[in-house]
């Protein structure tokens, strides 16, 4: 079998395998952002994010399975909170690329400084030809 057929037919990793896969989904990142402010119940997340309760519960289950959120019972409610420890691996990986961003920002700063020194206007947004 050709390699491309094998690669194409390989099963995709489950989103519950690690923090990288879990945070790849935008809704789960929104949930983590909401929980960064403190504990919230499912109903609070439903209202805050405008999602259906089953969707929120599904995403919370994934986040719990990889350890990104913890849950505790508070009477009849279950309160969820961020557990930042599993995000350390994501942070460590992304931080390797920080120097690339800083280099690009330095280049932008240099261009803006040069434009300021010459009194020129910074370039505006570009539009595709034909507009």
C-alpha positions in Angstrom: 0.0 0.0 0.0 1.4 3.5 -0.9 2.4 5.6 2.1 -0.2 8.3 1.3 -3.0 5.8 1.5 -1.7 4.6 4.9 -1.3 8.1 6.3 -4.7 9.2 5.0 -6.4 6.2 6.5 -4.8 6.5 10.0 -7.2 7.4 12.7 -7.0 10.9 14.1 -5.9 11.1 17.7 -8.8 11.5 20.1 -9.2 15.0 21.5 -9.0 13.5 25.0 -5.4 12.3 24.7 -3.7 15.5 25.9 -3.9 19.2 26.6 -2.7 20.1 23.1 -5.6 18.3 21.4 -8.1 19.5 23.9 -7.3 23.2 23.5 -7.2 22.9 19.7 -11.0 23.2 19.8 -12.1 26.9 20.0 -15.1 26.3 22.3 -12.9 24.5 24.9 -10.6 27.5 24.8 -13.6 29.8 25.4 -14.6 27.6 28.4 -11.0 27.8 29.8 -11.1 31.6 29.4 -14.4 31.8 31.2 -13.1 29.6 34.0 -9.9 31.6 34.3 -12.0 34.2 36.2 -13.0 31.6 38.9 -15.3 28.7 39.4 -18.5 28.4 37.4 -21.3 25.9 37.2 -22.5 24.4 33.8 -25.5 26.7 33.8 -23.3 29.8 34.2 -21.1 28.6 31.3 -24.2 28.0 29.1 -25.4 31.5 29.8 -22.0 33.1 29.3 -21.1 31.3 26.1 -24.6 31.0 24.6 -24.2 27.3 24.0 -26.6 24.5 24.7 -26.1 22.6 28.0 -25.2 19.3 26.3 -22.4 21.0 24.3 -20.9 22.7 27.4 -21.1 19.4 29.3 -19.4 17.5 26.4 -16.5 20.0 26.3 -16.2 20.0 30.1 -15.9 16.2 30.0 -13.0 16.4 27.5 -11.3 19.1 29.6 -11.8 17.0 32.7 -10.4 13.9 31.1 -7.1 15.6 30.2 -6.9 17.3 33.6 -7.4 20.9 32.4 -10.4 21.4 34.7 -11.3 20.2 38.1 -14.8 19.8 39.5 -16.3 19.9 43.0 -19.7 19.5 44.3 -21.4 22.4 46.0 -24.8 21.2 47.2 -26.7 20.3 44.0 -24.3 22.2 41.7 -21.0 21.1 40.3 -18.5 23.9 40.1 -15.6 23.8 37.5 -12.3 25.5 37.7 -9.1 25.6 35.6 -6.2 23.3 36.6 -3.3 25.1 34.9 -0.7 22.3 35.4 -1.4 20.5 32.1 -1.2 23.8 30.3 2.5 23.9 31.2 3.4 21.6 28.3 1.5 23.9 25.9 3.3 26.9 27.3 6.7 25.4 27.1 6.2 24.4 23.5 4.8 27.8 22.4 7.5 29.7 24.3 10.1 28.2 22.0 8.7 30.4 19.2 8.6 33.6 21.3 11.8 34.9 19.9 10.3 34.7 16.3 7.4 36.9 17.4 9.8 39.4 19.2 12.0 39.6 16.1 8.9 40.5 13.9 7.6 43.0 16.4 11.1 44.6 16.5 11.0 44.9 12.7 7.6 46.6 12.9 8.8 49.0 15.6 11.8 49.9 13.4 9.6 50.6 10.4 7.3 52.7 12.5 10.2 54.6 14.0 11.6 55.3 10.6 8.2 56.5 9.3 7.8 58.8 12.4 11.3 60.2 11.9 10.6 61.0 8.2 7.1 62.3 8.9 5.5 59.8 6.5 2.2 58.2 7.2 2.2 54.5 8.1 0.7 52.4 5.3 -3.0 51.7 5.6 -4.7 48.3 5.2 -4.2 46.8 1.7 -7.0 45.5 -0.4 -6.9 42.9 -3.1 -6.6 44.1 -6.6 -9.9 44.7 -8.4 -11.7 46.2 -5.3 
